[in-house]
Amino acid sequence: MIPFTRRDFARRTALVSALSYSRILGANDRIRVGHIGLGNQGATVHSQFLECRNQQTAAVCDLQDDYMDLAVRKAGNSPPKYQDYRKLLDQKDVDAVVIATPDHWHALMFVHACLAGKDVYIEKPLSLTVVEGRKMVETAERTSRVTQSGIYRRSQTFLKEAAGFVRSGGIGHVTVAKSYHIMNDWPNGIGRPPDSAPPDAKKWDQWVGPAPMRPYNPNRTFYNFRWFYDYSGGQLTNFGVHHMDVIRWCLGQDSPRAVTAMGGRYTVGDNREIPDTMEVLWQFDGPTMVVFSQYNANASPGNIQNAEIELRGTKGTMFIHGTRSEVVPEKVTEMVKFARSPLDRQTERAYGPSKKALIAAKTAHSTDDRIGHCQNFLDCIRSRAKCNADVLSTHLSTSATLIANIAYRTRSYLEWDGKAERFTNNAAANQYLSYNYREPYRLP
């Protein structure tokens, strides 16, 4: 598969203003959406879009014919099928695309879609490297594209309220924010199938795309690609991006100042590259320490509520679950901590009872509104407004997890300049911020 060149796009790319776009669509016309990648997540997102108003499936693209056949049956309007995403982007009646391919394809497809004049909904994590992510942000801005990522939590009402409450000082100074990915994959995980000849050499070459060519292994395809660094950042970028995005939202912070990580493949007996046990620590302004704990050989809850995220403030702790949040107040006192003495037990005994809660307990709930997240994208296509999870906010959340993987892989404590997007204390680590695409692939 030969990718688009800059010259190819220069001949056919034009910026589309809100006025001209409304003329193309018409006030009551449906937005025509092309879906690229229809595997596990792609099929799910396609179904969510089909529940939205004023849209239709205009085209589908995947290397698997059976995936596309299923999507066509669900769509009910016989959209054309492609195995080459470039042909879908050439289809003039496609207004927007949904990209739900493996991570290593995200940057190329996103940039090409923007240059082809399509608005883009892209699954998280945004990119495989920090440099790719920044290129995606710059391209979307230059081409005036409407963008949305699959970080659907940005469209959940209870989280918007929770983030505002934390930023306003509702739980005091947040000193620690923790998140968890906990499950027990022991003993065999994803298994250890041997390398073999690919079932279809041409499709394997297309699937690998810009990544390095490796011997074919069944675990390097479909969902299990997430366990290999050529195509993904593992659970840290898979689930961790969701968690980091919520934490950044609550803290009102763009980027960490430093990061370090430890862990390894301790006990699960499969052929994964990513760790089965990992602990990441970031330092954010505040100061606040942020932690991601990945325990994949033991499923015991990470905290007392088995919450995905906890934010520990001086006045209380906020626990965040999939569809609800809960604030548990702290009891505090302005009384100076007493130096214990056998001569004055009365003052010592008064210390505990002097502690009082400064805030009230608080809970909030909302539905897991992923369809609403897709609808937000479609609505913004018409209004040209910024989506709830636009490419820039997603890049910042993705980048934080990507640099954590660099810290883990280099066994380093890394200081991070969020403006320059470079490490300031380890020049060698900066080489991991990008990688050389396999020939003949190029990022425009």
LUMBAPA-960700 format. One record per residue (C-alpha): x, y, z. Coordinates in Angstrom, 1 decimal, always signed. Layout:
BEGIN
X_Y_Z
...
// end
This chain:
BEGIN
+0.0_+0.0_+0.0
+1.6_+3.3_-1.1
+0.5_+6.2_+1.0
-0.7_+9.6_-0.2
+2.0_+12.2_-0.9
+1.9_+15.8_-0.1
+1.6_+16.6_-3.8
-1.4_+14.3_-4.1
-3.3_+16.2_-1.4
-2.2_+19.7_-2.6
-4.2_+19.0_-5.8
-7.5_+18.3_-4.1
-7.5_+19.7_-0.6
-9.4_+22.9_+0.3
-10.4_+24.5_+3.6
-14.1_+24.3_+4.3
-15.7_+27.1_+6.3
-18.7_+26.7_+8.5
-20.9_+28.5_+5.9
-19.7_+26.5_+2.9
-20.0_+23.3_+4.9
-23.6_+24.0_+5.8
-24.3_+24.6_+2.1
-22.8_+21.2_+1.3
-24.8_+19.3_+3.9
-28.0_+21.2_+3.8
-30.0_+22.1_+6.8
-31.8_+18.7_+7.0
-29.3_+16.4_+5.2
-27.6_+13.5_+6.9
-23.9_+13.6_+7.6
-22.2_+10.9_+5.6
-19.7_+9.0_+7.6
-17.0_+6.6_+6.4
-15.8_+4.0_+8.9
-12.1_+2.9_+8.8
-11.4_-0.2_+11.0
-14.3_-2.4_+11.9
-12.8_-4.9_+14.4
-13.7_-5.1_+18.0
-13.8_-1.3_+18.9
-14.6_-0.2_+15.3
-17.7_-2.4_+15.2
-18.8_-1.0_+18.6
-18.3_+2.6_+17.6
-20.1_+2.0_+14.3
-23.1_+0.7_+16.2
-23.0_+3.8_+18.4
-23.0_+6.1_+15.4
-26.0_+4.2_+13.9
-28.0_+5.2_+17.0
-27.3_+8.9_+16.3
-29.6_+11.2_+14.4
-29.0_+12.8_+11.0
-26.2_+10.5_+9.9
-25.6_+7.5_+7.6
-22.8_+5.1_+6.8
-21.4_+6.3_+3.5
-18.5_+3.8_+3.2
-16.6_+1.1_+5.2
-13.0_+0.0_+5.1
-11.2_-2.9_+6.7
-8.8_-5.7_+5.6
-11.4_-8.3_+6.8
-14.2_-8.8_+4.4
-16.4_-10.4_+7.1
-16.0_-7.3_+9.3
-17.2_-5.1_+6.4
-20.0_-7.5_+5.6
-21.3_-7.2_+9.2
-21.0_-3.4_+9.1
-23.0_-3.2_+5.8
-25.7_-5.4_+7.2
-26.0_-3.1_+10.3
-26.0_+0.0_+8.1
-28.8_-1.2_+6.0
-28.0_+1.0_+3.0
-25.3_-1.0_+1.1
-22.4_+1.4_+1.5
-19.3_+0.7_-0.7
-16.5_-1.5_+0.8
-12.8_-0.8_+0.6
-9.6_-2.5_+1.8
-7.6_+0.6_+1.0
-8.5_+3.6_+3.2
-7.2_+6.0_+0.5
-10.1_+5.0_-1.8
-12.6_+5.8_+1.0
-11.0_+9.2_+1.4
-11.4_+9.8_-2.3
-15.1_+9.2_-2.1
-16.5_+12.7_-2.5
-19.8_+12.2_-0.6
-18.0_+11.2_+2.6
-18.2_+14.2_+5.0
-16.4_+12.6_+8.0
-14.5_+9.5_+9.0
-14.3_+7.3_+12.0
-10.8_+5.8_+12.5
-10.7_+2.7_+14.8
-7.6_+0.9_+13.6
-4.6_-0.2_+15.6
-2.7_+2.7_+17.2
+0.2_+2.6_+14.8
-2.1_+3.6_+11.9
-3.8_+6.5_+13.7
-1.4_+9.3_+12.7
-1.2_+8.5_+9.0
-4.9_+8.0_+8.5
-5.8_+11.1_+10.6
-3.5_+13.4_+8.7
-4.6_+12.0_+5.4
-8.2_+12.4_+6.3
-7.7_+16.0_+7.4
-5.9_+16.8_+4.2
-8.7_+15.2_+2.2
-11.2_+17.6_+3.8
-12.8_+15.1_+6.1
-13.7_+15.8_+9.8
-12.3_+13.0_+12.0
-13.5_+10.9_+14.9
-10.5_+8.9_+16.1
-10.2_+6.2_+18.7
-7.8_+6.6_+21.6
-4.9_+6.6_+22.2
-4.4_+9.4_+19.7
-1.0_+8.3_+18.5
+1.9_+5.9_+18.9
+4.5_+8.7_+19.5
+4.5_+12.2_+20.8
+5.8_+13.6_+17.5
+2.9_+12.0_+15.6
+0.4_+13.5_+18.0
+1.8_+17.0_+17.6
+1.7_+16.6_+13.8
-2.0_+15.5_+14.1
-2.8_+18.6_+16.2
-1.0_+20.9_+13.7
-2.7_+19.4_+10.7
-6.2_+19.6_+12.2
-5.6_+23.2_+13.1
-4.2_+24.1_+9.7
-7.1_+22.4_+7.8
-9.8_+23.7_+10.1
-11.1_+20.1_+10.8
-13.6_+19.2_+13.5
-12.0_+16.4_+15.6
-13.2_+14.1_+18.3
-11.4_+11.2_+20.0
-12.9_+8.2_+21.6
-12.4_+9.5_+25.1
-16.1_+9.4_+25.7
-15.8_+10.4_+29.4
-15.5_+14.0_+28.3
-19.2_+13.8_+27.4
-20.3_+12.4_+30.8
-22.2_+15.0_+32.8
-21.1_+13.7_+36.2
-17.4_+13.9_+35.3
-17.8_+17.5_+34.0
-19.3_+18.3_+37.4
-16.6_+16.3_+39.3
-13.8_+18.0_+37.4
-15.2_+21.5_+38.1
-15.7_+20.6_+41.8
-12.1_+19.5_+42.2
-10.6_+22.5_+40.3
-12.6_+24.9_+42.4
-10.9_+23.5_+45.5
-13.9_+21.3_+46.6
-11.7_+18.6_+48.1
-8.8_+21.0_+49.0
-5.3_+20.7_+47.6
-5.0_+17.4_+45.7
-1.7_+15.9_+46.7
-2.2_+12.4_+45.1
-4.3_+11.2_+42.2
-4.2_+7.5_+41.5
-5.7_+5.2_+38.8
-5.7_+1.5_+38.3
-5.8_-1.2_+35.6
-6.3_-4.4_+37.6
-7.0_-7.9_+36.4
-5.5_-11.4_+36.8
-4.1_-12.7_+33.5
-2.0_-15.4_+35.2
-0.9_-18.0_+34.3
-1.2_-17.9_+30.5
-2.5_-14.5_+29.5
-2.8_-14.2_+25.7
-0.8_-17.5_+25.2
+2.4_-18.2_+23.3
+1.5_-19.1_+19.7
+4.6_-19.7_+17.5
+5.6_-17.4_+14.7
+4.4_-18.7_+11.3
+3.7_-17.7_+7.7
+0.9_-15.2_+7.5
-2.4_-16.4_+6.2
-2.3_-13.7_+3.5
+1.2_-12.1_+3.0
-0.3_-9.0_+1.2
-2.8_-8.3_+4.0
-0.1_-8.8_+6.6
+2.1_-6.2_+4.9
-0.9_-3.8_+4.8
-1.7_-4.4_+8.4
+1.9_-3.7_+9.5
+1.9_-0.5_+7.5
+4.5_+2.0_+8.8
+5.6_-0.3_+11.7
+8.7_-2.5_+11.4
+8.1_-5.7_+9.6
+8.3_-8.7_+12.0
+7.6_-12.4_+11.6
+3.8_-13.0_+11.6
+2.4_-14.0_+14.9
-1.4_-14.3_+15.6
-1.0_-12.3_+18.8
+0.3_-9.4_+16.8
-3.0_-8.9_+15.1
-6.6_-8.1_+16.1
-7.1_-7.1_+19.7
-3.9_-8.6_+21.0
-1.7_-6.1_+19.1
-2.0_-4.0_+22.3
+0.6_-6.2_+24.0
+3.3_-5.2_+21.5
+5.2_-1.9_+21.4
+5.4_-1.8_+17.5
+1.6_-1.1_+17.5
+0.6_+0.1_+20.9
+1.7_+1.4_+24.3
+0.0_-1.4_+26.2
-2.6_-0.9_+28.9
-0.8_+2.3_+30.0
-2.0_+4.0_+26.7
-5.1_+1.8_+26.3
-6.9_+2.4_+29.6
-4.4_+4.8_+31.1
-5.2_+7.5_+28.6
-8.8_+7.5_+29.8
-7.6_+7.8_+33.4
-5.0_+10.5_+32.7
-7.5_+12.6_+30.8
-9.9_+12.6_+33.7
-7.1_+13.4_+36.1
-5.8_+16.3_+34.0
-9.3_+17.6_+33.7
-9.8_+17.6_+37.4
-6.4_+19.2_+38.1
-6.7_+21.7_+35.3
-3.2_+20.8_+34.1
-1.8_+20.3_+30.6
+1.4_+18.3_+31.2
+3.5_+16.7_+33.9
+6.9_+18.1_+34.9
+8.5_+14.7_+35.4
+7.8_+10.9_+35.1
+9.3_+7.6_+36.2
+8.2_+4.0_+36.0
+9.1_+0.5_+37.2
+7.7_-2.9_+36.5
+8.1_-5.9_+34.2
+6.9_-9.2_+32.9
+7.0_-10.8_+36.3
+4.9_-14.0_+36.0
+2.3_-14.2_+33.2
+3.6_-16.8_+30.7
+2.7_-15.4_+27.3
+4.6_-13.7_+24.5
+3.7_-10.1_+25.4
+6.2_-7.3_+25.4
+4.3_-5.0_+27.8
+4.6_-5.5_+31.5
+2.1_-7.5_+33.6
+3.1_-5.4_+36.6
+3.8_-1.7_+36.5
+3.8_+1.4_+38.6
+4.1_+4.9_+37.0
+4.6_+8.2_+38.9
+4.2_+11.6_+37.3
+4.9_+15.0_+39.0
+2.4_+17.7_+38.1
+2.3_+21.3_+39.2
+0.2_+21.8_+42.3
+2.3_+20.0_+43.5
+0.5_+16.8_+42.8
+1.8_+13.2_+42.4
-0.2_+11.2_+39.9
+0.1_+7.4_+39.9
-1.0_+4.6_+37.4
-0.9_+1.1_+38.9
-1.1_-1.8_+36.4
-1.5_-5.1_+38.2
-2.3_-7.9_+35.8
-1.4_-10.9_+37.9
-3.7_-10.2_+40.8
-7.3_-8.8_+40.8
-7.7_-7.5_+44.3
-9.2_-4.0_+44.4
-6.7_-1.1_+44.4
-8.7_+1.0_+46.9
-11.5_+0.7_+49.4
-14.2_+1.4_+46.8
-12.6_-0.5_+43.9
-12.8_+2.8_+42.0
-10.9_+3.4_+38.8
-9.6_+6.8_+40.0
-9.1_+8.4_+43.4
-8.1_+12.0_+44.1
-6.8_+12.6_+47.6
-7.3_+16.2_+48.7
-6.7_+17.8_+52.0
-10.4_+18.2_+52.7
-11.6_+14.9_+51.2
-11.2_+12.1_+48.7
-13.0_+11.8_+45.4
-13.6_+8.3_+44.1
-14.5_+8.0_+40.4
-16.2_+4.9_+39.0
-17.5_+4.3_+35.5
-20.8_+6.2_+35.9
-20.5_+7.9_+39.3
-18.3_+9.9_+41.7
-18.3_+10.1_+45.4
-16.7_+12.5_+47.8
-15.7_+11.2_+51.2
-14.8_+14.1_+53.6
-11.7_+14.2_+55.6
-11.7_+15.2_+59.3
-9.1_+17.9_+60.0
-8.1_+20.3_+62.8
-6.2_+23.5_+63.1
-4.9_+22.3_+66.4
-1.1_+21.9_+66.3
-0.2_+18.2_+66.6
+0.7_+17.7_+70.2
+4.1_+16.3_+71.3
+3.0_+13.4_+73.4
+4.0_+13.7_+77.1
+3.2_+11.7_+80.2
+2.6_+15.0_+82.0
-0.3_+16.1_+79.8
-2.6_+13.4_+78.5
-5.6_+15.7_+78.4
-4.2_+17.8_+75.5
-3.3_+14.6_+73.7
-6.8_+13.2_+74.1
-8.3_+16.5_+72.8
-6.5_+16.3_+69.5
-8.6_+13.6_+67.9
-12.0_+15.0_+68.9
-11.0_+18.4_+67.5
-11.0_+17.1_+64.0
-14.1_+18.1_+62.0
-15.2_+17.6_+58.4
-15.0_+20.8_+56.4
-17.0_+19.6_+53.4
-20.1_+17.5_+53.0
-20.3_+14.0_+51.4
-21.2_+14.3_+47.8
-22.3_+11.8_+45.1
-23.1_+12.2_+41.4
-24.3_+9.8_+38.7
-24.8_+9.7_+34.9
-25.2_+7.2_+32.2
-22.3_+5.8_+30.2
-23.4_+8.0_+27.2
-21.1_+6.9_+24.4
-23.8_+7.5_+21.9
-24.0_+11.1_+23.1
-20.3_+11.4_+22.6
-20.7_+10.4_+18.9
-23.6_+12.8_+18.6
-21.4_+15.6_+20.0
-19.1_+15.0_+17.1
-21.9_+15.1_+14.5
-23.4_+18.2_+16.1
-20.0_+20.0_+16.0
-19.6_+19.1_+12.3
-22.6_+21.3_+11.7
-21.7_+24.1_+14.1
-17.9_+23.9_+13.5
-17.6_+24.2_+17.3
-14.9_+22.4_+19.3
-15.8_+18.8_+20.3
-15.7_+17.6_+23.9
-12.6_+15.5_+23.3
-10.8_+17.4_+20.6
-7.4_+16.4_+19.2
-5.4_+18.8_+21.3
-6.8_+17.7_+24.7
-6.4_+14.1_+23.6
-2.8_+14.7_+22.5
-1.9_+16.1_+25.9
-3.4_+13.1_+27.7
-1.9_+10.6_+25.3
+1.5_+12.2_+25.5
+1.6_+11.9_+29.3
+1.2_+8.1_+29.0
+3.6_+7.8_+26.1
+6.4_+9.5_+28.0
+5.7_+7.2_+30.9
+6.4_+4.2_+28.6
+9.7_+5.9_+27.6
+10.6_+6.2_+31.3
+9.8_+2.5_+31.8
+11.7_+1.3_+28.7
+14.8_+3.5_+29.5
+14.6_+2.8_+33.3
+14.8_+6.6_+33.8
+13.6_+9.5_+35.9
+12.7_+12.0_+33.1
+12.1_+15.7_+33.4
+9.6_+16.9_+30.8
+9.2_+20.3_+29.1
+5.5_+20.3_+28.1
+5.8_+23.3_+25.8
+8.8_+22.0_+23.8
+7.7_+18.4_+24.2
+11.2_+17.3_+25.0
+13.0_+15.7_+27.9
+15.4_+18.1_+29.4
+17.6_+15.8_+31.5
+18.1_+12.8_+29.1
+18.9_+13.5_+25.5
+18.9_+9.8_+24.7
+15.3_+9.4_+25.8
+14.2_+12.0_+23.2
+14.9_+9.4_+20.4
+11.8_+7.5_+21.6
+9.5_+10.5_+20.9
+9.3_+9.4_+17.2
+10.3_+6.5_+15.0
+11.3_+6.0_+11.4
+8.4_+4.7_+9.4
+8.9_+1.6_+7.3
+9.4_+2.4_+3.6
+7.6_+3.7_+1.6
+5.4_+5.3_+4.3
+5.7_+9.0_+5.1
+3.8_+11.3_+7.4
+2.9_+14.4_+5.4
// end
